[in-house]
Amino acid sequence: MAKTQRKTNDTAANVGFEAKLWAAADALRNNMDAAEYKHVVLGLIFLKYISDAFEVKHAELEAQKADGADPEDPDEFRAHNIFWVPKEARWAHLKANAPQPGIGTLVDDAMTAIERDNPSLKGVLPKEYARTGLDKQRLGQIINLVSDVALGSAADRSKDTLGRVYEYFLSRFASAEGKSGGQFYTPSSVVRLLVGMLAPYKGRVYDPCCGSGGMFVSSEKFIEAHGGKIGDISIYGQESNYTTWRLAKMNLAIRGIDAQIAHGDTFHNHQHPDLKADFVIANPPFNDSDWRGALLKDDKRWVFGQPPAGNANYAWVQHFIYHLAPAGIAGFVLANGSMSSNQSGEGEIRKNIIEADMVDCMVALPGQLFYSTQIPVCLWFLTRNKKNPKYRARPGETLFIDARKMGQMADRTHREFTDEDINKIAGTYHAWRGDKDSGKYVDVAGYCMAVKLDDIRKHGHVLTPGRYVGAEEVEDDGIPFEDKMNRLVSELNTQFAESAKLEKAIKANLKGLGYGG
């Protein structure tokens, strides 16, 4: 089975300084909208991190000056993948001036200076701290608050302190923003499930709608948890929303992840047209009706049929397939309707994909997993080659998993998968496809079933797991069937007799009141 090194679920992991920092920062939000405040706080956290990391290296170089080291030489830092922070952008300078009314201008100047001296961050950092609507006293308070969190030392980097803070804040902002928050954040447990099932150990990983980059971060964590190293995978992504693209760039930069993340509409401004990926992992917008599909008639990506202009689901599916390498595999989230819809030619496209024998696994998910929608969703796993020698040959076969009863409530409105859930689902998939040391696969009524292509045809090419996994088996209580039937008949006879007595008493009472004959 696929194992993760994470020992607790998301809720338990959140209990600690991340939650306390969030509570303190959120108290300073005043009337500012969460979507706006998000960039204020995350920008400062990013700035604090790179300044901390810079200061650690700066101190080392100061101690080595006698040996020729120069603590003010930018190349000394870049050689160790540490961002150069000019004097006007260093955290000590900002903290010293936090009480001043001009602090907003100083922070904007710091962001501009960092972008100037670090080309990979050009156009990424927020520079709106001097604007009139931002309370400068509260800005100073936030700077003092963030000052208390050490982020950039070697010990803090090894514990991924910044990553924990950043991920926690992203999730809380997504929750605070409601529906719009889902544009940039896929819940951690869903990401870990996708990554755990795909198991991207080595190769090219592509997400054409990458949001804030959570899929990539989780992929890197997976690699490290299984004995690999950062750099074993090459990362490619694209994001159409400019502010979300900036979040992704910062989210990856703070972890030292080298990624080619482009900004632009993936359908109409395709930035990686020739990429063939070993792994495609994505959470595209659900049922997007505003994707301007009419402008892409007969696009070369629509191998299995023209996707409807009113719903982008099957445009995304075919885009993923187009970018798969010959032995590539794609795992992605879609609305449940994608598994059975026959509207506007979607059924025909799904049929063509199924008949091409590309559907490897389908997973039905429980509700309430996402901040952005209550629409039921599922996971698709597609592969170009079911005879890939890395796994068991399984042509003409698809695995269906019904996980709708799994997960636990993280709060009153949101559900999440535990590590045990993730290991069970991913382990089932790995055992079925024959991963090394993954154990033996068995069908489990009500949970998982390996199904032949002919059976899918009989169901009209519908891919809903509930159609195939059957009902959950009830544990035998040892009572013979005949005895159970006799007891049931006796209970029904008793109920009928009591009902007849009740009816007779009601009629007698009505007669006494002058009703009835």
C-alpha positions as CSV (number, residue, x, y, z in Angstrom):
1,M,0.0,0.0,0.0
2,A,1.1,3.6,-0.6
3,K,2.1,5.1,2.7
4,T,2.4,8.7,3.8
5,Q,4.6,9.9,6.6
6,R,1.9,12.2,7.8
7,K,0.7,10.8,11.1
8,T,-2.3,13.0,11.8
9,N,-5.2,14.3,9.8
10,D,-5.4,18.0,8.7
11,T,-7.4,19.1,11.7
12,A,-4.9,17.7,14.2
13,A,-2.0,19.2,12.3
14,N,-3.7,22.6,12.5
15,V,-3.7,22.7,16.3
16,G,-0.6,24.8,17.1
17,F,1.2,28.0,16.3
18,E,-0.3,28.2,12.8
19,A,-3.8,28.5,14.3
20,K,-2.7,31.0,16.9
21,L,-0.9,33.1,14.2
22,W,-4.0,33.0,12.0
23,A,-6.3,34.0,14.9
24,A,-4.0,36.9,15.8
25,A,-3.7,38.1,12.1
26,D,-7.4,37.7,11.4
27,A,-8.2,39.8,14.4
28,L,-6.3,42.7,12.7
29,R,-8.3,42.3,9.5
30,N,-10.9,44.8,10.6
31,N,-13.3,45.3,7.7
32,M,-11.0,44.3,4.9
33,D,-12.2,41.6,2.5
34,A,-10.5,38.2,2.9
35,A,-9.5,38.1,-0.8
36,E,-7.7,41.4,-0.4
37,Y,-6.2,40.7,3.1
38,K,-4.9,37.4,1.8
39,H,-2.2,39.2,-0.3
40,V,-1.3,41.6,2.5
41,V,-0.6,38.8,5.0
42,L,0.9,36.2,2.7
43,G,3.2,38.8,1.1
44,L,4.6,39.8,4.5
45,I,5.1,36.1,5.4
46,F,6.9,35.5,2.2
47,L,9.1,38.6,2.8
48,K,9.8,37.5,6.4
49,Y,10.9,34.1,5.2
50,I,13.4,35.2,2.5
51,S,14.8,37.8,4.9
52,D,15.3,35.2,7.6
53,A,17.0,32.8,5.2
54,F,19.1,35.7,3.9
55,E,20.2,36.7,7.5
56,V,21.3,33.2,8.4
57,K,23.5,33.0,5.3
58,H,24.7,36.6,5.9
59,A,25.9,35.7,9.4
60,E,27.8,32.7,8.0
61,L,29.5,34.9,5.5
62,E,30.4,37.5,8.1
63,A,32.1,34.8,10.1
64,Q,34.1,33.8,7.0
65,K,35.2,37.3,6.0
66,A,38.8,36.5,7.0
67,D,38.7,33.8,4.4
68,G,37.6,36.1,1.7
69,A,33.8,35.8,1.9
70,D,31.8,38.9,1.1
71,P,28.4,39.1,3.0
72,E,27.2,41.9,0.6
73,D,27.9,39.9,-2.6
74,P,24.6,38.8,-4.1
75,D,26.3,35.9,-5.9
76,E,27.3,34.4,-2.6
77,F,23.6,33.9,-1.8
78,R,22.4,32.9,-5.3
79,A,25.0,30.1,-5.4
80,H,23.1,28.5,-2.5
81,N,19.6,29.1,-3.9
82,I,18.9,31.9,-1.4
83,F,17.2,35.1,-2.6
84,W,19.4,38.2,-2.3
85,V,17.7,40.8,-0.1
86,P,18.9,44.4,-0.5
87,K,19.3,46.5,2.7
88,E,16.0,48.4,2.2
89,A,14.1,45.1,2.1
90,R,15.5,43.4,5.1
91,W,13.0,42.5,7.9
92,A,15.0,44.3,10.6
93,H,14.6,47.6,8.7
94,L,10.9,47.1,8.2
95,K,10.3,46.1,11.8
96,A,12.2,49.2,13.1
97,N,9.9,51.4,11.0
98,A,6.6,49.5,11.7
99,P,5.1,52.2,13.9
100,Q,5.8,54.9,11.3
101,P,2.9,56.2,9.1
102,G,5.0,55.6,6.0
103,I,5.5,51.9,6.6
104,G,3.2,51.0,3.6
105,T,5.6,52.8,1.2
106,L,8.6,51.1,2.8
107,V,7.0,47.6,2.3
108,D,6.1,48.4,-1.3
109,D,9.7,49.7,-1.9
110,A,11.0,46.5,-0.3
111,M,8.9,44.3,-2.6
112,T,10.1,46.3,-5.7
113,A,13.7,46.0,-4.7
114,I,13.5,42.2,-4.2
115,E,11.9,41.8,-7.6
116,R,14.6,44.0,-9.1
117,D,17.4,41.9,-7.7
118,N,15.7,38.5,-8.2
119,P,14.4,38.1,-11.8
120,S,12.5,34.9,-11.0
121,L,10.2,36.9,-8.7
122,K,9.5,39.7,-11.3
123,G,5.8,40.6,-11.3
124,V,5.0,38.2,-8.5
125,L,5.1,40.1,-5.2
126,P,2.2,42.3,-3.9
127,K,3.0,46.0,-3.9
128,E,-0.2,47.7,-2.6
129,Y,0.8,48.4,1.0
130,A,0.8,52.2,0.6
131,R,-2.7,52.4,-0.7
132,T,-5.1,54.6,1.2
133,G,-7.6,51.9,2.2
134,L,-5.0,49.9,4.2
135,D,-4.8,50.9,7.9
136,K,-1.1,51.6,8.4
137,Q,-1.3,51.1,12.2
138,R,-2.7,47.6,11.6
139,L,-0.1,47.0,9.0
140,G,2.6,47.8,11.6
141,Q,0.9,45.4,14.1
142,I,0.9,42.6,11.5
143,I,4.6,43.2,10.9
144,N,5.3,42.9,14.6
145,L,3.1,39.8,14.8
146,V,5.0,38.1,11.9
147,S,8.3,39.1,13.5
148,D,7.7,36.7,16.3
149,V,7.8,33.6,13.9
150,A,11.2,32.3,12.9
151,L,10.9,31.0,9.3
152,G,14.2,30.9,7.6
153,S,16.8,29.1,9.7
154,A,18.0,25.7,8.7
155,A,16.0,24.0,11.5
156,D,12.8,25.9,10.5
157,R,13.3,25.0,6.8
158,S,13.8,21.3,7.7
159,K,10.5,21.4,9.7
160,D,8.9,23.3,6.8
161,T,7.7,25.9,9.2
162,L,6.9,28.4,6.5
163,G,5.1,25.7,4.4
164,R,2.9,24.8,7.3
165,V,2.0,28.5,7.9
166,Y,1.5,29.2,4.2
167,E,-0.7,26.1,3.7
168,Y,-2.8,26.8,6.8
169,F,-3.4,30.4,5.8
170,L,-4.3,29.4,2.3
171,S,-6.9,27.0,3.6
172,R,-8.3,29.5,6.0
173,F,-8.6,32.2,3.4
174,A,-10.3,29.7,1.1
175,S,-12.8,29.0,3.8
176,A,-13.3,32.7,4.6
177,E,-13.8,33.5,0.9
178,G,-16.3,30.7,0.3
179,K,-16.9,29.9,-3.3
180,S,-14.3,32.2,-4.7
181,G,-11.6,30.6,-2.5
182,G,-11.9,27.4,-4.4
183,Q,-10.3,29.1,-7.4
184,F,-6.9,28.9,-5.8
185,Y,-7.1,26.2,-3.2
186,T,-7.8,22.4,-3.4
187,P,-8.2,20.9,0.1
188,S,-5.1,19.2,1.3
189,S,-6.6,15.8,1.9
190,V,-7.9,15.7,-1.7
191,V,-4.5,16.7,-3.1
192,R,-2.8,14.1,-1.0
193,L,-5.2,11.4,-2.2
194,L,-4.6,12.3,-5.8
195,V,-0.8,12.4,-5.3
196,G,-0.9,9.2,-3.3
197,M,-2.7,7.3,-6.1
198,L,-0.6,8.8,-8.9
199,A,2.7,8.2,-7.0
200,P,4.8,10.6,-9.1
201,Y,8.2,9.3,-8.2
202,K,10.1,10.6,-11.2
203,G,9.4,12.5,-14.4
204,R,7.4,15.4,-15.7
205,V,4.4,16.6,-13.7
206,Y,1.8,19.0,-15.4
207,D,-1.1,20.9,-14.0
208,P,-2.7,23.2,-16.5
209,C,-5.0,24.9,-13.9
210,C,-2.6,24.9,-11.0
211,G,-4.2,27.4,-8.6
212,S,-1.8,28.2,-5.8
213,G,0.4,25.2,-6.6
214,G,-0.7,22.8,-3.9
215,M,-0.5,19.8,-6.3
216,F,3.2,20.5,-6.9
217,V,4.0,21.0,-3.3
218,S,2.3,17.7,-2.3
219,S,4.1,15.9,-5.1
220,E,7.5,17.1,-3.8
221,K,6.5,16.0,-0.3
222,F,5.5,12.6,-1.6
223,I,8.9,12.2,-3.3
224,E,10.8,13.1,-0.1
225,A,8.5,10.9,2.0
226,H,9.4,7.9,-0.2
227,G,13.2,8.4,-0.1
228,G,13.6,10.5,-3.2
229,K,14.7,14.1,-3.5
230,I,13.5,17.5,-4.8
231,G,14.4,17.6,-8.5
232,D,13.4,14.0,-9.3
233,I,10.4,15.6,-11.0
234,S,10.1,18.4,-13.5
235,I,7.2,20.7,-12.9
236,Y,5.1,22.5,-15.5
237,G,1.9,24.5,-14.8
238,Q,-0.4,27.2,-16.0
239,E,-2.9,29.5,-14.2
240,S,-5.3,31.9,-15.8
241,N,-6.0,34.1,-12.8
242,Y,-3.1,36.6,-12.4
243,T,-3.4,37.0,-8.6
244,T,-3.6,33.2,-8.1
245,W,-0.6,32.8,-10.4
246,R,1.3,35.1,-8.1
247,L,0.3,32.9,-5.1
248,A,1.6,29.8,-6.9
249,K,4.9,31.4,-7.7
250,M,5.4,32.5,-4.1
251,N,4.2,29.1,-2.7
252,L,6.8,27.3,-4.8
253,A,9.5,29.8,-4.3
254,I,9.4,29.6,-0.5
255,R,10.1,25.8,-0.8
256,G,12.9,26.1,-3.3
257,I,10.8,24.2,-5.9
258,D,11.9,25.0,-9.5
259,A,8.9,25.1,-11.7
260,Q,7.8,26.5,-15.0
261,I,4.5,28.2,-14.1
262,A,3.0,30.2,-16.9
263,H,0.2,32.8,-16.7
264,G,-2.6,32.7,-19.2
265,D,-5.8,30.9,-20.3
266,T,-4.8,27.3,-20.9
267,F,-7.4,26.7,-23.6
268,H,-6.8,30.0,-25.6
269,N,-3.2,30.9,-24.6
270,H,-1.6,27.5,-24.4
271,Q,1.9,28.0,-22.8
272,H,3.2,24.3,-23.0
273,P,1.9,23.2,-26.3
274,D,4.5,20.5,-26.9
275,L,4.7,19.1,-23.4
276,K,4.2,15.3,-23.0
277,A,3.9,14.7,-19.2
278,D,4.4,11.5,-17.3
279,F,1.8,12.7,-14.7
280,V,-1.1,15.1,-15.2
281,I,-2.7,16.2,-11.9
282,A,-5.4,18.8,-11.8
283,N,-8.6,20.2,-10.2
284,P,-10.2,22.2,-13.1
285,P,-13.1,24.5,-12.6
286,F,-16.3,22.4,-12.3
287,N,-18.9,22.7,-15.2
288,D,-17.3,25.9,-16.5
289,S,-19.8,27.5,-19.0
290,D,-17.7,30.5,-19.7
291,W,-14.7,28.9,-21.4
292,R,-15.4,30.3,-24.9
293,G,-15.4,26.9,-26.4
294,A,-17.1,28.1,-29.6
295,L,-13.8,29.8,-30.5
296,L,-12.0,26.4,-30.5
297,K,-14.0,24.4,-33.0
298,D,-12.0,21.5,-34.4
299,D,-9.0,22.1,-32.1
300,K,-6.4,19.4,-32.4
301,R,-6.9,18.5,-28.7
302,W,-10.5,17.3,-29.3
303,V,-9.5,13.8,-30.5
304,F,-12.5,12.1,-28.9
305,G,-15.2,14.7,-29.9
306,Q,-16.0,18.4,-29.9
307,P,-16.7,19.4,-26.3
308,P,-19.9,21.5,-25.7
309,A,-19.5,25.2,-25.6
310,G,-21.6,25.3,-22.4
311,N,-19.5,23.0,-20.3
312,A,-15.7,22.7,-20.3
313,N,-15.5,19.3,-18.4
314,Y,-14.7,17.3,-21.5
315,A,-12.4,20.0,-22.9
316,W,-10.3,19.6,-19.8
317,V,-10.4,15.8,-20.0
318,Q,-9.2,15.9,-23.6
319,H,-6.6,18.5,-22.8
320,F,-5.2,16.2,-20.1
321,I,-5.1,13.3,-22.5
322,Y,-3.4,15.4,-25.2
323,H,-0.5,16.1,-22.8
324,L,0.0,12.5,-21.7
325,A,3.3,10.8,-22.6
326,P,3.0,7.3,-24.1
327,A,3.2,5.7,-20.6
328,G,1.7,8.7,-18.8
329,I,-1.2,8.7,-16.3
330,A,-3.6,11.5,-15.4
331,G,-5.5,12.0,-12.2
332,F,-8.0,14.8,-11.8
333,V,-11.1,16.0,-10.0
334,L,-14.4,16.5,-11.9
335,A,-18.1,17.0,-11.0
336,N,-20.1,13.8,-10.7
337,G,-22.1,14.7,-13.8
338,S,-19.1,14.0,-15.9
339,M,-19.5,10.2,-15.2
340,S,-23.0,9.9,-16.7
341,S,-24.0,13.0,-18.6
342,N,-25.2,12.5,-22.2
343,Q,-25.9,16.2,-22.9
344,S,-24.4,18.0,-25.9
345,G,-22.4,15.0,-27.0
346,E,-20.6,14.4,-23.7
347,G,-21.8,10.8,-23.6
348,E,-20.3,10.2,-27.0
349,I,-17.0,11.7,-26.0
350,R,-17.0,9.6,-22.8
351,K,-17.8,6.5,-24.8
352,N,-14.9,7.1,-27.2
353,I,-12.5,7.5,-24.3
354,I,-13.8,4.3,-22.7
355,E,-13.6,2.4,-25.9
356,A,-10.0,3.6,-26.3
357,D,-9.4,1.7,-23.0
358,M,-8.0,4.8,-21.3
359,V,-10.1,4.8,-18.1
360,D,-8.0,3.1,-15.4
361,C,-9.9,4.0,-12.2
362,M,-12.9,6.0,-11.0
363,V,-13.4,7.1,-7.4
364,A,-16.6,8.5,-6.0
365,L,-15.9,11.0,-3.2
366,P,-18.1,12.1,-0.3
367,G,-19.7,15.5,-0.2
368,Q,-18.5,18.6,1.7
369,L,-14.8,18.2,0.8
370,F,-14.5,21.5,-1.0
371,Y,-14.8,25.1,0.3
372,S,-16.0,26.3,-3.0
373,T,-18.9,24.0,-3.8
374,Q,-21.3,21.4,-2.5
375,I,-21.5,19.7,-5.9
376,P,-20.6,16.0,-5.5
377,V,-17.3,15.3,-7.2
378,C,-15.2,12.3,-8.3
379,L,-11.7,11.4,-9.3
380,W,-10.8,10.2,-12.8
381,F,-7.5,8.2,-13.5
382,L,-6.7,7.8,-17.2
383,T,-3.7,6.1,-18.8
384,R,-2.5,5.6,-22.3
385,N,-1.0,2.2,-21.7
386,K,-2.5,-0.5,-19.6
387,K,0.3,-2.8,-20.6
388,N,3.0,-0.6,-19.1
389,P,5.5,-3.2,-17.8
390,K,5.9,-1.2,-14.5
391,Y,2.5,-2.6,-13.5
392,R,0.2,-5.6,-14.1
393,A,-1.2,-5.8,-17.7
394,R,-4.9,-4.9,-17.3
395,P,-6.3,-4.1,-20.8
396,G,-10.1,-4.0,-21.0
397,E,-10.4,-3.6,-17.2
398,T,-11.3,-0.6,-15.0
399,L,-11.3,-0.3,-11.2
400,F,-14.3,1.4,-9.5
401,I,-14.0,2.7,-5.9
402,D,-16.9,4.1,-3.9
403,A,-15.4,6.3,-1.1
404,R,-18.6,8.2,-0.4
405,K,-18.8,6.9,3.2
406,M,-15.2,7.8,4.0
407,G,-13.7,10.8,5.6
408,Q,-14.6,12.7,8.8
409,M,-16.0,16.1,9.5
410,A,-13.3,18.7,10.2
411,D,-15.9,21.2,11.3
412,R,-19.6,21.8,10.9
413,T,-19.5,22.2,7.1
414,H,-16.3,20.6,5.8
415,R,-15.2,17.0,5.5
416,E,-11.6,15.7,5.1
417,F,-9.9,12.3,4.5
418,T,-7.7,10.9,7.3
419,D,-4.4,9.3,6.5
420,E,-6.0,5.9,7.0
421,D,-8.6,6.8,4.3
422,I,-5.9,8.0,1.9
423,N,-3.8,4.9,2.4
424,K,-6.8,2.6,2.0
425,I,-7.9,4.1,-1.3
426,A,-4.5,4.6,-2.8
427,G,-3.5,1.1,-1.6
428,T,-6.5,-0.4,-3.2
429,Y,-5.6,1.2,-6.5
430,H,-1.9,0.2,-6.3
431,A,-2.8,-3.4,-5.4
432,W,-5.2,-3.7,-8.3
433,R,-2.8,-2.3,-10.9
434,G,0.0,-4.5,-9.5
435,D,2.5,-2.0,-7.9
436,K,5.5,-3.6,-6.4
437,D,5.0,-4.6,-2.7
438,S,1.4,-3.4,-2.8
439,G,-0.3,-6.6,-1.7
440,K,-3.1,-8.6,-3.3
441,Y,-6.2,-7.0,-4.6
442,V,-9.7,-8.3,-3.8
443,D,-13.1,-7.0,-4.8
444,V,-15.1,-5.7,-1.8
445,A,-18.8,-5.4,-2.2
446,G,-20.0,-1.8,-1.6
447,Y,-16.4,-0.5,-1.9
448,C,-14.4,-1.6,-4.9
449,M,-14.8,-3.7,-8.0
450,A,-12.7,-4.5,-11.0
451,V,-14.9,-4.4,-14.0
452,K,-14.5,-5.5,-17.6
453,L,-15.2,-3.3,-20.6
454,D,-18.2,-5.3,-21.7
455,D,-19.9,-4.6,-18.3
456,I,-19.3,-0.9,-18.8
457,R,-20.9,-1.2,-22.2
458,K,-24.0,-2.8,-20.7
459,H,-24.3,0.2,-18.5
460,G,-24.3,2.6,-21.4
461,H,-20.7,3.7,-20.8
462,V,-21.7,5.3,-17.5
463,L,-18.7,5.5,-15.0
464,T,-20.5,6.0,-11.7
465,P,-18.9,3.6,-9.2
466,G,-22.2,2.9,-7.4
467,R,-23.4,1.1,-10.5
468,Y,-20.6,-1.5,-10.3
469,V,-19.4,-2.0,-6.7
470,G,-22.8,-3.4,-5.5
471,A,-24.2,-3.3,-2.0
472,E,-22.1,-3.7,1.1
473,E,-22.2,-7.2,2.5
474,V,-23.9,-7.5,5.8
475,E,-22.1,-9.6,8.4
476,D,-23.7,-13.0,9.0
477,D,-25.2,-13.2,12.5
478,G,-25.5,-17.0,12.4
479,I,-29.3,-17.2,12.5
480,P,-30.7,-19.5,9.8
481,F,-32.6,-17.8,7.0
482,E,-35.9,-19.8,7.7
483,D,-35.8,-18.6,11.3
484,K,-35.4,-15.0,10.2
485,M,-38.4,-15.3,7.9
486,N,-40.6,-16.9,10.5
487,R,-39.7,-14.1,12.9
488,L,-40.4,-11.4,10.3
489,V,-43.8,-13.0,9.5
490,S,-44.6,-13.2,13.2
491,E,-43.7,-9.5,13.7
492,L,-45.8,-8.5,10.7
493,N,-48.8,-10.5,11.9
494,T,-48.5,-8.8,15.3
495,Q,-48.4,-5.4,13.7
496,F,-51.4,-6.1,11.6
497,A,-53.4,-7.4,14.6
498,E,-52.5,-4.3,16.6
499,S,-53.4,-2.1,13.6
500,A,-56.9,-3.9,13.3
501,K,-57.5,-3.4,17.1
502,L,-56.6,0.3,16.7
503,E,-58.9,0.8,13.7
504,K,-61.8,-0.9,15.6
505,A,-61.3,1.3,18.6
506,I,-61.2,4.5,16.5
507,K,-64.5,3.5,14.8
508,A,-66.1,2.8,18.1
509,N,-65.1,6.2,19.4
510,L,-66.3,8.0,16.3
511,K,-69.6,6.2,16.6
512,G,-70.0,7.3,20.2
513,L,-69.5,10.9,19.0
514,G,-72.3,10.5,16.4
515,Y,-70.0,9.9,13.4
516,G,-70.3,6.8,11.3
517,G,-73.0,4.1,11.0
